[in-house]
Amino acid sequence: MADITTGWNPEDSSFWDSSGKKIANRNLWISIPSLLCGFAVWLYWGIITVQMLNLGFSFSASELFTLMAIAGLTGATLRIPSSFFIRLCGGRNTIFFTTSLLMIPALGAGIALQNKDTPLWVFQVLALLSGLGGGNFASSMSNISFFFPKKQQGLALGLNAGLGNFGVTTMQILVPLFMTFGAFGAAGGDPMVLVNSSGTLIGKIPAGSETWIQNAGFLWLLFLVPLAFASWFGMNNIRTEEVSPDIGGPLSSFTKITFMLLIGFFTATVGLWLMLPESANGSGFGVPKELVLVGVIAATVFLLKLIPGQIGTSLSRQYRIFGNRHTWVMSLIYTMTFGSFIGFSAAFALAIKVIFGYSHIEVGGVMTHDTINPNGPSALMYAWMGPFIGALIRPVGGWVSDKIGGALVTQVCSLIMVVCAAAVAYYLKAAYASATPEDYFVPFFVLFLLLFAASGIGNGSTFRTIAMVFPKEQAGPVLGWTSAVAAYGAFYIPKVIGEQIKAATPEYAFIGFAIFYALCMVINWVFYLRKNGEFYNP
């Protein structure tokens, strides 16, 4: 498709009705499946690690939790440079190239998973590369925000994010199903035999059955290859002054994207090395994860700013968002909603497996947590439902917020999340001290579904607030930046839950989450729900 060089003004109703709407919708409906695949590749470690346990791979549960944490931290970090790609490189160039890059970790995972003797560091490198899928959200949301008028941005961004987030659910449904048969024939490698029972959304699969775990990676090539063609031939670069005024040729754009992504990979890798124990190929220094997060974010922003020439000049202009206090306020609120959604999506399956798939019994006066529970629920049967609800309902949050105001919807969702997180903590404590933890699974599961629903609706409502608070030039980068900060939930939440499970106090993680949600309720009220607030946005 040709670049749009002049006259892009979606706020002009005559332009919108005559041609703008058609162009915007075409870009949106190519953007959505591209983003869906990004989420799938980013978070498929949550399902892969469960199956690695079921197959008897020689890694501990805590080591497998590091794979999700690595993918989470990297994906979040890559959102920082991705927030600024559209102005520098154009929407079509960016979506085509970043979608194509996802083929690398997908193919690599398919190859590595064919051998149980593949060392941990190989899976860690692949988890690092799968962070590309997480980074794509920032550029995708920034791009779509420029195509639609303000009055429709809540719904458009909700559709892009919500249906894009269906990548989590799509992955959690398709990956277990594709692992049950040799979908790629001899080219896909040989099956392995389950040591423990597994499952799909339609039921349990007994131990002794064959499984093709490598299909968890190969599967996504079926979608990524045609999507690369669709994005190149069906999307547009908007070359107006407000959007992408000076992007150069495609090769120039791809070079800029690659260089900026490498900065994100570098800072994420250093942060992970400082934090991880030696047994997980880290330094063993044990630097607190909170310090690592702040350091990685600051270093990434600083190093990007040092890039000379057009990139540095453009970033200086886009970095003006950091002088606006509402950038930081919305970062916190967006972390409450999207950060929770993505973090819970990453940790849900393995948490079900570890907490309810084992009986917690005393042996010689010591509480143990490694006895297989034959009555435990199959994580792969249930884990997809939470992200499904959170993604499905997100456009509803944007649509309702367009009608009644973003801040009010956010406030109601915050209250629900406080109550549900506290209640989940109660049932987790009971389950982790029980020989029959399945007795507590139903209330735990229902409450978790409510958490996902509230985070999804609240996420949609934040898009509306951002559109109302920030000028057009800043709204896109702010969407990208806040999504970058919030995406660290994909690292932080699995890490915290994993640490607290190891300490036999999983309820502490959710008590902490509930306190954070309560803080965000207060912040949202002070800035956006008070009638005399600076941006009253009921």
KEDOVEX-767214 format. One line per field, with one value per residue (C-alpha): x, y, z; residue in three letters. Coordinates in steps of 0.2 Angstrom, whole numbers, plus 5000, padded with zeros to 4 digits. Example, Ala and Ser with C-alpha at 12.3 -4.5 7.8 and 13.67 -1.06 7.14 Angstrom:
c1 c(5062_5068)
c2 c(4978_4995)
c3 c(5039_5036)
rest c(ALA_SER)
END
This chain:
c1 c(5000_5006_5012_4999_5009_4997_4979_4977_4965_4953_4945_4938_4921_4920_4938_4934_4918_4925_4941_4949_4938_4941_4960_4960_4950_4961_4976_4967_4962_4979_4987_4976_4981_5000_4998_4989_5004_5016_5007_5007_5025_5029_5019_5019_5032_5018_5011_5028_5035_5020_5022_5041_5037_5025_5038_5051_5063_5078_5073_5066_5050_5059_5071_5056_5048_5064_5059_5043_5052_5065_5052_5042_5056_5063_5046_5043_5060_5058_5042_5052_5061_5046_5036_5045_5046_5031_5038_5055_5051_5032_5018_5019_5038_5037_5023_5030_5048_5043_5030_5043_5056_5044_5049_5066_5060_5046_5057_5071_5059_5052_5070_5076_5061_5064_5078_5076_5095_5094_5103_5094_5104_5097_5079_5084_5090_5074_5064_5074_5071_5052_5052_5050_5032_5029_5038_5027_5012_5019_5022_5005_4995_5005_5002_4983_4980_4985_4972_4956_4947_4948_4929_4933_4950_4943_4935_4948_4962_4952_4949_4968_4973_4959_4959_4978_4978_4968_4985_4987_4970_4973_4990_4983_4970_4980_4997_4990_4980_4994_5005_4994_4998_5012_5005_5021_5025_5043_5049_5042_5052_5048_5036_5040_5031_5022_5029_5014_4996_4993_4978_4969_4953_4943_4950_4965_4978_4985_5004_5012_5004_5014_5016_5024_5030_5040_5024_5022_5035_5032_5013_5016_5025_5008_5002_5017_5022_5006_5004_5021_5014_4998_5006_5018_5005_4990_4996_5001_5014_5007_5020_5012_5021_5012_5015_5030_5037_5054_5056_5067_5067_5062_5080_5084_5069_5073_5091_5084_5072_5086_5098_5086_5080_5098_5099_5084_5091_5107_5099_5087_5101_5112_5097_5093_5111_5112_5096_5096_5106_5121_5111_5100_5115_5115_5128_5122_5123_5104_5101_5083_5071_5064_5081_5084_5068_5072_5089_5084_5071_5083_5097_5086_5079_5097_5106_5092_5094_5113_5110_5116_5107_5089_5085_5092_5083_5066_5068_5071_5055_5045_5054_5044_5031_5042_5040_5021_5016_5001_5013_5019_5001_4994_5009_5004_4986_4990_5001_4987_4976_4987_5001_4990_4982_4999_5007_4993_4992_5010_5009_4992_4995_5011_5003_4988_5000_5012_4998_4984_4993_5002_4997_5004_5007_5019_5032_5043_5035_5040_5028_5031_5025_5031_5018_5008_4989_4979_4964_4972_4965_4974_4982_4980_4962_4958_4972_4966_4949_4956_4965_4951_4939_4951_4954_4936_4930_4943_4934_4919_4929_4934_4916_4908_4921_4918_4900_4902_4920_4936_4940_4924_4926_4944_4938_4925_4937_4950_4939_4934_4953_4956_4943_4947_4966_4963_4951_4963_4976_4964_4961_4979_4985_4972_4976_4995_4993_4981_4983_4967_4970_4957_4944_4949_4951_4933_4933_4951_4947_4931_4940_4954_4942_4935_4952_4955_4938_4941_4959_4952_4938_4950_4963_4950_4945_4963_4964_4950_4958_4975_4965_4957_4972_4986_4988_4988_5007_5010_4996_5004_5021_5012_5002_5018_5027_5014_5012_5030_5030_5015_5022_5035_5020_5024_5041_5037_5021_5028_5044_5035_5022_5037_5047_5032_5028_5046_5044_5028_5018_5010_4996_5009_5010_4991_4991_5004_4994_4978_4988_4994_4977_4970_4984_4979_4961_4967_4978_4964_4952_4964_4968_4954_4938_4937_4926_4939_4954_4965_4957_4940_4935_4920)
c2 c(5000_5018_5029_5042_5058_5072_5076_5062_5070_5058_5072_5079_5070_5072_5064_5051_5045_5047_5037_5038_5025_5012_5014_5015_4999_4989_4994_4989_4972_4967_4974_4963_4946_4952_4958_4941_4931_4943_4939_4920_4919_4930_4920_4902_4898_4897_4882_4875_4874_4865_4852_4851_4846_4833_4826_4825_4838_4839_4857_4862_4872_4887_4886_4885_4900_4910_4906_4916_4930_4931_4933_4945_4957_4957_4959_4974_4982_4980_4991_5006_5007_5001_5016_5027_5016_5024_5041_5035_5021_5022_5010_4998_4996_4993_4980_4970_4969_4966_4953_4944_4944_4933_4918_4917_4912_4901_4891_4890_4884_4870_4864_4865_4856_4841_4836_4834_4836_4854_4865_4878_4892_4888_4889_4906_4913_4908_4916_4931_4932_4928_4945_4952_4948_4958_4973_4973_4979_4997_5000_4992_5003_5019_5016_5012_5028_5039_5031_5035_5050_5053_5049_5031_5028_5019_5006_5005_5003_4991_4980_4981_4977_4965_4955_4956_4949_4934_4928_4922_4912_4907_4900_4892_4883_4879_4874_4859_4853_4854_4845_4829_4825_4825_4841_4843_4825_4820_4838_4841_4828_4813_4813_4811_4801_4809_4805_4814_4817_4832_4839_4850_4861_4845_4834_4825_4815_4801_4797_4786_4795_4803_4822_4833_4848_4855_4860_4874_4884_4877_4881_4900_4899_4895_4912_4923_4920_4925_4940_4946_4947_4955_4969_4973_4974_4980_4993_5011_5023_5040_5053_5068_5080_5073_5055_5049_5064_5058_5039_5036_5019_5002_4996_5012_5009_4990_4996_5008_4996_4983_4994_5001_4983_4978_4991_4984_4966_4972_4981_4967_4954_4963_4966_4947_4942_4953_4946_4927_4915_4905_4889_4898_4906_4922_4931_4925_4943_4942_4961_4964_4963_4981_4989_4979_4985_5003_5001_4992_5006_5020_5013_5009_5026_5034_5023_5027_5045_5044_5038_5052_5059_5058_5045_5056_5071_5063_5055_5072_5078_5062_5062_5077_5065_5062_5080_5078_5071_5062_5050_5044_5043_5034_5022_5017_5015_5005_4994_4989_4984_4977_4973_4962_4954_4950_4944_4933_4926_4921_4913_4906_4888_4884_4891_4879_4865_4868_4873_4861_4847_4842_4836_4847_4834_4832_4819_4817_4833_4843_4850_4844_4850_4837_4822_4821_4824_4812_4823_4839_4849_4849_4866_4865_4862_4878_4891_4898_4904_4918_4927_4923_4933_4947_4949_4947_4960_4973_4981_4982_4992_5004_5005_5009_5021_5031_5032_5036_5041_5031_5036_5030_5013_5011_5015_5001_4989_4994_4990_4973_4969_4974_4962_4948_4948_4948_4933_4923_4925_4917_4902_4900_4899_4886_4876_4876_4868_4855_4837_4839_4857_4853_4857_4875_4876_4881_4897_4901_4899_4909_4923_4923_4924_4940_4947_4944_4952_4967_4970_4968_4981_4993_4991_4997_5011_5018_5020_5032_5042_5043_5050_5063_5069_5070_5080_5070_5070_5063_5051_5038_5038_5038_5023_5014_5020_5015_4999_4996_5000_4989_4974_4972_4963_4948_4948_4954_4944_4926_4930_4936_4921_4909_4916_4915_4897_4892_4901_4891_4908_4911_4921_4935_4939_4942_4952_4964_4965_4970_4984_4990_4990_5000_5013_5015_5018_5033_5040_5038_5047_5061_5065_5060_5057_5072_5085_5099_5088_5094_5081_5077_5062_5053)
c3 c(5000_4996_5010_5016_5014_5016_5022_5036_5048_5056_5066_5049_5047_5029_5026_5039_5030_5012_5014_5032_5040_5027_5028_5047_5048_5036_5046_5062_5056_5050_5066_5077_5072_5071_5089_5093_5087_5097_5113_5109_5106_5121_5134_5127_5141_5153_5144_5138_5156_5162_5149_5152_5170_5163_5152_5166_5159_5171_5178_5194_5195_5201_5186_5174_5182_5177_5158_5161_5170_5157_5143_5154_5158_5140_5132_5144_5141_5122_5123_5128_5111_5102_5109_5098_5082_5073_5072_5067_5055_5050_5055_5040_5041_5059_5060_5045_5052_5070_5065_5054_5068_5079_5067_5075_5093_5086_5075_5089_5102_5090_5087_5106_5113_5103_5115_5134_5135_5129_5142_5152_5144_5127_5133_5142_5126_5117_5131_5129_5110_5113_5122_5104_5105_5121_5114_5098_5109_5111_5093_5088_5100_5096_5077_5078_5089_5075_5063_5073_5079_5098_5100_5093_5101_5116_5105_5092_5105_5115_5100_5095_5113_5118_5102_5102_5119_5113_5108_5126_5125_5108_5113_5128_5118_5102_5110_5121_5106_5093_5106_5105_5087_5074_5065_5054_5050_5049_5048_5065_5074_5085_5100_5118_5131_5146_5163_5172_5165_5155_5147_5134_5136_5132_5146_5154_5144_5154_5158_5145_5130_5116_5115_5102_5114_5099_5090_5103_5093_5075_5076_5075_5059_5050_5055_5055_5037_5029_5042_5036_5018_5024_5034_5020_5006_5017_5029_5028_5034_5038_5034_5041_5053_5068_5065_5054_5044_5040_5040_5024_5015_5022_5024_5034_5045_5048_5053_5066_5073_5075_5083_5096_5100_5103_5116_5125_5124_5131_5146_5149_5149_5161_5173_5172_5175_5191_5198_5194_5204_5198_5196_5183_5174_5183_5193_5210_5216_5220_5217_5222_5207_5211_5209_5193_5186_5189_5183_5167_5163_5167_5157_5142_5141_5144_5130_5117_5120_5116_5099_5087_5072_5068_5081_5095_5089_5087_5104_5112_5105_5110_5127_5132_5138_5154_5159_5160_5177_5170_5161_5177_5185_5170_5171_5188_5184_5168_5177_5189_5174_5160_5172_5182_5166_5158_5174_5179_5161_5162_5179_5180_5172_5182_5198_5196_5193_5208_5221_5216_5207_5222_5240_5254_5268_5283_5281_5297_5304_5289_5277_5259_5243_5230_5231_5216_5219_5208_5210_5206_5191_5174_5172_5154_5155_5165_5162_5146_5153_5163_5149_5137_5148_5151_5133_5127_5139_5136_5121_5132_5144_5130_5123_5140_5145_5128_5135_5153_5156_5159_5177_5184_5175_5181_5199_5200_5192_5205_5220_5212_5210_5229_5235_5223_5227_5245_5244_5232_5246_5258_5248_5242_5260_5264_5248_5251_5269_5263_5258_5247_5239_5226_5239_5237_5218_5213_5224_5219_5201_5201_5210_5198_5183_5191_5193_5174_5170_5181_5174_5156_5158_5168_5154_5141_5152_5153_5134_5135_5149_5140_5124_5135_5145_5132_5116_5100_5097_5114_5116_5105_5114_5131_5126_5121_5137_5149_5141_5143_5162_5164_5154_5168_5177_5165_5174_5191_5195_5190_5200_5215_5215_5212_5226_5238_5233_5236_5253_5256_5258_5241_5249_5253_5234_5233_5249_5241_5225_5234_5243_5227_5219_5234_5231_5213_5218_5228_5214_5201_5212_5215_5197_5187_5197_5208_5201_5204_5198_5184_5171_5178_5167_5175)
rest c(MET_ALA_ASP_ILE_THR_THR_GLY_TRP_ASN_PRO_GLU_ASP_SER_SER_PHE_TRP_ASP_SER_SER_GLY_LYS_LYS_ILE_ALA_ASN_ARG_ASN_LEU_TRP_ILE_SER_ILE_PRO_SER_LEU_LEU_CYS_GLY_PHE_ALA_VAL_TRP_LEU_TYR_TRP_GLY_ILE_ILE_THR_VAL_GLN_MET_LEU_ASN_LEU_GLY_PHE_SER_PHE_SER_ALA_SER_GLU_LEU_PHE_THR_LEU_MET_ALA_ILE_ALA_GLY_LEU_THR_GLY_ALA_THR_LEU_ARG_ILE_PRO_SER_SER_PHE_PHE_ILE_ARG_LEU_CYS_GLY_GLY_ARG_ASN_THR_ILE_PHE_PHE_THR_THR_SER_LEU_LEU_MET_ILE_PRO_ALA_LEU_GLY_ALA_GLY_ILE_ALA_LEU_GLN_ASN_LYS_ASP_THR_PRO_LEU_TRP_VAL_PHE_GLN_VAL_LEU_ALA_LEU_LEU_SER_GLY_LEU_GLY_GLY_GLY_ASN_PHE_ALA_SER_SER_MET_SER_ASN_ILE_SER_PHE_PHE_PHE_PRO_LYS_LYS_GLN_GLN_GLY_LEU_ALA_LEU_GLY_LEU_ASN_ALA_GLY_LEU_GLY_ASN_PHE_GLY_VAL_THR_THR_MET_GLN_ILE_LEU_VAL_PRO_LEU_PHE_MET_THR_PHE_GLY_ALA_PHE_GLY_ALA_ALA_GLY_GLY_ASP_PRO_MET_VAL_LEU_VAL_ASN_SER_SER_GLY_THR_LEU_ILE_GLY_LYS_ILE_PRO_ALA_GLY_SER_GLU_THR_TRP_ILE_GLN_ASN_ALA_GLY_PHE_LEU_TRP_LEU_LEU_PHE_LEU_VAL_PRO_LEU_ALA_PHE_ALA_SER_TRP_PHE_GLY_MET_ASN_ASN_ILE_ARG_THR_GLU_GLU_VAL_SER_PRO_ASP_ILE_GLY_GLY_PRO_LEU_SER_SER_PHE_THR_LYS_ILE_THR_PHE_MET_LEU_LEU_ILE_GLY_PHE_PHE_THR_ALA_THR_VAL_GLY_LEU_TRP_LEU_MET_LEU_PRO_GLU_SER_ALA_ASN_GLY_SER_GLY_PHE_GLY_VAL_PRO_LYS_GLU_LEU_VAL_LEU_VAL_GLY_VAL_ILE_ALA_ALA_THR_VAL_PHE_LEU_LEU_LYS_LEU_ILE_PRO_GLY_GLN_ILE_GLY_THR_SER_LEU_SER_ARG_GLN_TYR_ARG_ILE_PHE_GLY_ASN_ARG_HIS_THR_TRP_VAL_MET_SER_LEU_ILE_TYR_THR_MET_THR_PHE_GLY_SER_PHE_ILE_GLY_PHE_SER_ALA_ALA_PHE_ALA_LEU_ALA_ILE_LYS_VAL_ILE_PHE_GLY_TYR_SER_HIS_ILE_GLU_VAL_GLY_GLY_VAL_MET_THR_HIS_ASP_THR_ILE_ASN_PRO_ASN_GLY_PRO_SER_ALA_LEU_MET_TYR_ALA_TRP_MET_GLY_PRO_PHE_ILE_GLY_ALA_LEU_ILE_ARG_PRO_VAL_GLY_GLY_TRP_VAL_SER_ASP_LYS_ILE_GLY_GLY_ALA_LEU_VAL_THR_GLN_VAL_CYS_SER_LEU_ILE_MET_VAL_VAL_CYS_ALA_ALA_ALA_VAL_ALA_TYR_TYR_LEU_LYS_ALA_ALA_TYR_ALA_SER_ALA_THR_PRO_GLU_ASP_TYR_PHE_VAL_PRO_PHE_PHE_VAL_LEU_PHE_LEU_LEU_LEU_PHE_ALA_ALA_SER_GLY_ILE_GLY_ASN_GLY_SER_THR_PHE_ARG_THR_ILE_ALA_MET_VAL_PHE_PRO_LYS_GLU_GLN_ALA_GLY_PRO_VAL_LEU_GLY_TRP_THR_SER_ALA_VAL_ALA_ALA_TYR_GLY_ALA_PHE_TYR_ILE_PRO_LYS_VAL_ILE_GLY_GLU_GLN_ILE_LYS_ALA_ALA_THR_PRO_GLU_TYR_ALA_PHE_ILE_GLY_PHE_ALA_ILE_PHE_TYR_ALA_LEU_CYS_MET_VAL_ILE_ASN_TRP_VAL_PHE_TYR_LEU_ARG_LYS_ASN_GLY_GLU_PHE_TYR_ASN_PRO)
END
